[in-house]
Amino acid sequence: MPYTWLATGSFGRFEPFPSSDVDSALAWDGPDDDAELRGWMRTLAERVLEGLAASGLPSDTKGAVASSPLFARSIEAWEEAARSWVEHPDRDRGLMLLSVVVESDPVWGATTVAEHLATAFARNPDREVMLRRLAAAALGERPPTGFRRHRVLLWSGERKVLDIKKGGLLPIEALARWAGLAAGVGAASTRARLEAAEAAGTLDAEDAAILRDAFELFCELRMEHQVEQLRAGQEPDNLIDPETLPPLTRTSLKEAFRGVDRVQRGIGLRLGFAAR
């Protein structure tokens, strides 16, 4: 039975970090309701995930894994589900599932699932509601406003450390996901989505450049932080103390946050709703 193993999340975008867990999905070219076939696929998925964990690549803790029925389907069922999520994003966690599966990239196996998903997500004529929901979700991922003494100023309060993933990378990844899909691009890296969105006019050149530069800075800081932790024998995380950064880097970080915020506000006004 032909099947394909799909990497999703950061691995699907080709953007994993030492702290990244593995999101995955499975698709096969056969019936979706065959209990014996499903059992075989589940056993396969569990063995692969066990092997990845033994290699230091743990599975996603939120359940986005190929051993889950939500992420293991026939190609026909995947196409039907993707079409439903696009046309009815508010139904049955549609927007959340779409945001995960749209990152999918085939790792192994010769089936046409990637082409089917790309068509369902990026070229469905009934996707306007989905695009607005994705845009609203992207504008809800707010960067910090800056730093005050030893504290990071967040929209919800203050913290002594900065979560570079939540405060820096997630807002840009969410904007790129929306802008890429609006430009007709499904699974791709954040950088590729920003380039496609600029070429299609979904983002103007200045906004795309701001997001690219900020993304590169946040990725660099996150990787440096986690490599230092690994060298010290620590578990890698995303929590950076800005006071440990050189003054020039701290200034660049502030400007990057402000730039992302400006882009969010401009997009919100253009689409008819302001970023919170």
ABEGO torsion letter per residue (X at the ends): XBBBBBBBEAAAAGABBAABBBBBBBBBBBBAABAAAAAAAAAAAAAAAAAAAAAGBBBBAAGBBAABAAABBBAAAAAAAAAAAAABAABGGAAAAAAAAAABBBABEBBAAAAAAAAAAAABABAAAAAAAAAAAAAABBBBAEBBEABBBBAAEBBABBBAAAAAAAAAAAAAAAAAAAAGBBBBBAAAAAAAAAAAGABBAAAAAAAAAAAAAAAAAAAAAAAAAAAAGBBBBABBBAAABBAAAAAAAAAAAAAAAAAAAAAAAAAGBBBX
